[in-house]
Amino acid sequence: MDDDFIPVGKVVKTHGIKGELKVLALSDIPDRLKNISSIYSIKNGKLEKLTISYCHLNKNLAIIRFKEINSISCAERLVGSSLCIKDETLFSLPKNRYYIHNLVGLEVYDESKNRIGRLKEVWQLPANDVFVVEEGDKETLFPAVKEAIKEISIEKREIIVDRNFGVT
């Protein structure tokens, strides 16, 4: 997927017969889907711009109707697609909150500036997120809590962690 597009939802199935779709919101703030007027569907490398005409949320699931989709047969072709927005249209986040795509790839160091590895991915779990740090074929897991994650600097492209919280 193009780095300019950020996934905000995944189409899981059709809903009803008028072309509505059930979408799994990929944000920890699903209400943001209600404030988006246009979105991009990406499936099998094909990009399609769509206009949201209706969005109803229930927890992290949304029922969405697109202006361009008016039948179940049209909607079926979108099942399995990622719904994305352009990077420059992302909402601003409060202080000390980050988009995952901005964190992945950052170098991870302990408080003595010893390199631990590079952030490979972030697991979004019910209790808290977990940072997966990779160095060679070794992975170290850090809970994404203030006690373990001491500093994040997007500008310096680094994360400082308390090594004592790491689990291999």
C-alpha positions in Angstrom: 0.0 0.0 0.0 1.2 3.5 -0.8 2.7 5.3 2.2 0.5 8.3 1.5 -2.6 6.4 2.4 -3.4 5.4 6.0 -5.9 2.6 6.7 -8.8 3.7 8.9 -11.2 0.8 8.3 -11.6 -2.7 6.8 -14.8 -3.6 4.9 -16.0 -6.9 6.5 -19.3 -7.5 4.7 -22.3 -6.0 3.1 -25.3 -4.8 5.1 -28.8 -4.8 3.7 -29.7 -4.6 0.0 -29.1 -1.0 -0.7 -25.3 -1.1 -0.9 -24.4 -0.4 2.7 -21.3 -1.9 4.2 -20.2 -3.1 7.6 -16.7 -1.7 8.3 -14.3 -2.5 11.2 -12.8 0.8 12.4 -9.1 0.6 12.7 -8.7 3.7 14.9 -8.8 3.8 18.7 -11.1 6.7 18.2 -13.7 5.2 15.8 -15.9 8.3 15.9 -13.5 9.9 13.5 -15.1 8.0 10.7 -18.1 10.2 11.1 -16.1 13.3 10.2 -14.7 12.0 7.0 -16.5 13.0 3.8 -14.4 11.1 1.2 -12.3 8.0 1.6 -10.2 5.7 -0.6 -11.0 2.0 -1.1 -7.9 -0.1 -1.8 -8.2 -3.7 -2.9 -5.8 -5.8 -5.0 -3.8 -2.7 -5.7 -6.9 -0.9 -7.1 -7.6 2.6 -5.7 -11.1 4.1 -5.7 -12.2 7.4 -4.2 -15.6 7.2 -2.5 -17.9 9.7 -0.9 -19.5 8.8 2.5 -23.2 9.7 2.5 -24.1 8.0 5.8 -22.1 6.6 8.7 -23.6 4.9 11.8 -21.2 3.7 14.5 -21.6 1.0 17.2 -18.4 0.6 19.2 -15.7 -0.2 16.6 -18.1 -1.3 13.8 -19.6 1.2 11.3 -22.4 0.9 8.8 -21.4 3.1 5.9 -23.2 4.1 2.7 -21.3 5.5 -0.2 -22.8 7.9 -2.7 -21.2 5.8 -5.5 -22.6 2.4 -4.3 -26.4 1.8 -4.6 -26.8 -2.0 -4.7 -25.7 -5.1 -2.9 -23.9 -6.3 -6.0 -21.8 -3.0 -6.2 -21.1 -3.3 -2.4 -19.9 -6.9 -2.6 -16.9 -5.9 -4.7 -15.6 -3.8 -1.8 -15.8 -6.6 0.8 -12.2 -7.2 2.0 -10.9 -3.8 0.9 -9.1 -1.4 3.1 -10.6 2.1 3.6 -7.9 4.7 3.7 -7.4 8.4 4.0 -4.5 10.5 2.7 -1.7 11.1 5.2 -2.1 14.9 5.1 -5.8 14.6 6.1 -5.1 12.9 9.4 -6.5 14.5 12.5 -4.1 16.2 15.0 -3.5 14.1 18.1 -3.2 15.3 21.7 0.3 15.6 23.2 2.0 12.2 23.7 -0.3 10.4 21.3 1.0 9.0 18.1 -0.2 7.3 14.9 1.3 3.8 14.7 2.5 4.3 11.2 4.7 7.2 12.5 6.3 4.9 15.2 7.0 1.8 13.1 10.6 1.9 12.0 11.9 4.1 14.8 15.1 3.1 16.5 14.7 1.9 20.1 17.3 2.5 22.8 17.5 2.0 26.5 18.0 4.9 28.9 21.8 4.6 28.6 21.5 5.0 24.8 22.3 1.3 24.1 20.5 0.3 20.9 17.9 -2.5 21.4 16.5 -2.6 17.9 13.9 -1.1 15.6 10.2 -1.0 16.2 8.7 -3.6 13.9 5.0 -3.3 14.8 2.5 -2.4 17.5 0.1 -4.9 18.9 -3.2 -3.3 19.9 -4.3 -5.3 22.9 -7.2 -4.7 25.4 -5.0 -3.8 28.4 -2.5 -1.7 26.5 -0.6 -1.6 23.2 2.7 -3.6 23.0 5.8 -2.5 21.0 7.5 -5.3 19.1 11.2 -4.4 18.8 13.3 -6.4 16.4 17.0 -6.8 16.2 18.2 -9.5 13.8 16.1 -12.6 14.5 15.4 -11.6 18.1 12.2 -9.8 19.2 11.7 -7.9 22.5 8.2 -6.9 23.6 7.6 -3.7 25.6 4.3 -2.6 27.1 3.3 0.8 25.7 2.8 2.3 29.2 4.5 5.4 30.6 6.6 3.3 33.0 8.2 1.4 30.2 8.3 4.0 27.4 10.3 6.9 28.6 10.5 9.1 25.5 9.3 9.1 21.9 10.8 11.5 19.4 9.5 11.4 15.9 12.0 14.1 15.0 15.0 12.2 16.2 13.4 8.9 15.0 13.9 7.2 18.3 12.2 5.7 21.3 13.8 5.4 24.7 12.6 2.5 26.9 13.2 1.1 30.3 15.0 -2.2 29.4 13.6 -3.8 32.6 10.2 -4.0 31.0 11.4 -5.9 27.9 10.3 -9.5 27.4 12.1 -11.7 24.9 
